């Protein structure tokens, strides 16, 4: 603990400011507990309220966050990136509400129907709805807590709080053998990636002798001045990056994504294509912040790590897009698309703190909204009571479910990056970031990739609107609950309406990307002197 | 500014309104909306103060929506833009009129797509910010794709997909060029990123030649797909072949013009050195296009594809003339945009009207229509002659100017304006005129004149029509043009005639705009010549560009 400065001591001992900031997460946690309990109630009306408890909890979290998360409070809590949490919590709350709405009616349908018709009695063992929404909220809670991390332990715990519920969600969301298989695959690979991440953390600890992010940063700066950052730290960082890649569904840890998404129910697939990405990118941003990004804008990630990230970005977007071209299953295609989108977002990470991070954060939002519009549309239709999976099932959808078809098409066009939809602005920002950081090759590769992507996203527009209905699509109809449809529609409308607030969104993302690490280091040094 | 905004918002509102009315009323609503846009466009043309100055108007910044991205909502256009806006505003209601009987299914969507497209096209022509332009340019793709894919012919899906992928990749490549330029500007000057056209033009011209080479390659390479240049042209005949009549009219008349407009407005001014360095390459591509496509036309039996291939050849000539980088050539290229828009749109309308009656586009199957539909034949021959550049019609003026520009753009010729092109290029391009005469006359001979040939009852054998059932034409006699169809085509024919007989006003307004585009090139070519031994005499020749102007005066 050679760099234990008074400022850091203060940060570890004076937990008051930190507790102030986690009030929103506490609210969400209470909501999760309420969901879990109410889901077991014998009163049917109570059980029906569970999703709405989740929605209210998310809204309350959002409101609390707005109240407590002031720049002063965040600085007092000595967070490495003071306003990151505000952005991420807001994002997770808003998109989270959409995920909750998209999943209404998808769990416990058979059981509830039996209870309603009087053919079966209510049995708390047979229902899972309470757990389902509780786990959604807990996972979101974990994602939010990541932003509070000032040391590796907190980072890891929040990371796991975000991950663990998703494994369960995959398993329980659909109640089919395939989802069990998917859950097991997801869980074991996830456990492996977590182990890799933890190993990386251990190496980082070994290299710096501290778990504190700011102390670690000081140590790295010292190392950099005296002959470069040691190889132990580099290996540690690389291991951590590889572990995070699993969450991003980035190469080389992307293989699970199509299988798991296909096995999971559509609302769950929507969830795990977004929330773990937020989780992964926040962790990556926080971690890389320690190795050398400085507030004055030069991105000095050690060259080895930059090179590895560059390769990961290129491979991820290329393999993702090529993989998506070959799919006939809509969910598998969107899984590959989610892989490709991770590749794009890594470009922003590579571009560095002042020009790239805000682009990545903005893209997370644009992706989250468009992705939910697309996946939500899939969740809003069924074929003979089963989930719609094949792209062929979407033929002629505009006749059977015009609103869903429109939402699907708008979501897909936004993911393609057709201006003036929301997705375009996210892509534009990433393009600009890569050009400004002189990553010309990356810029061209990205552009060509979005050309490839335009081809497969087009199917989601052409199938519902151009193709005529086939005998196969006779059984396709909207799901009984209206909420998944509405959720898809609201977020599709968001793809159209949010560009009008592009300035504000970009401003929030830029504020979130601001880092205080250097300032803290200076303060710490001055206190030491 | 209000008028400019109205031009973009009005069609959008009309499109949304189309979805709100009944299936039967959609065509009326669509037509009224497009006529309203035409009225606004006419008003804009009357208000436009900069006809003879080449300046941009209103060039004002509107909503500050995207300033954080460096995108200004700045609208403004010069005389060329106004001409294209009026052309668009005329073509859209005309193409709607010819669709009244042809489109029987999903009419609401059909007319809405045209209005969406009109809105996007207007935005592209009005934008003074490259991203704003890109929004309009790229968004035209969505309605165009749907028009071809939903209301198109038998093989409409592959055609629509090809259209989508080619155009998307092309425009993304242009976007990369723009972003590279804007990012370079931001880094070099330390200012926040800015996509304003003026900023980028000023910055682009200061870049070293090697950088400009890449910038021009990216921007022009993207537009080349839309124009289209030869190796990337194959989407166009396919799309034309399958598109419904109105779709073809709009595609040929407006959408591919955005590519050329983009070259004129962005590629040429932003990277002059790159343009000069790459001119031989693009000129060669254009020549290959002109000659190759003319030969292809010669053996086409599908009339619609013939016109599609011929329009690749024509656009090649227009671009070739622009690459001559003198005022005459530039002027010819710009006028060609307008003229080609009028005459090709007219031809596509004629063919569409014929197709509606016979359900075939094969001139081996149907022909000698003069005897059956005399009024139709008059229009067909008229537009074909306009496209063939018959003196007295509009095509002649632009084609003559183009060839004049290409011919005189030779460093060695003291009478002309130096450049990299010259008599050789002009000779090869003129060869295409001969070929053009051959294929157009062959088409007219088979299709309009000669013995009457009509498909027999089961007309499906040669060219199967789309899924939207047409009545069996054999049941009722083929009738000539009705009033509606004449009204749709007459404005185009009148415009062709007026420009052909009295081109002076339109040339006068184009000239300052052309001079603006050429201005940076004059200096560059002077510099190049100054480095040569026999510089002095040539420089005199350049600065006095009297010869081409005099020649131009002769045809006015």
Interface residues (C-beta under 8 A of the other chain):
Chain A: X413 X416 X418 X419 X420 X424 X425 X428 X429 X431 X432 X435 X436 X440 X443 X444 X447 X448 X450 X451 X454 X455 X458 X461 X462 X465 X466 X468 X499 X500 X502 X503 X506 X507 X510
Chain B: X64 X65 X66 X67 X68 X69 X70 X131 X134 X135 X138 X139 X141 X142 X145 X146 X149 X150 X157 X160 X161 X164 X165 X168 X169 X172 X173 X175 X176 X179 X180 X182 X183 X184 X186 X187 X193 X467
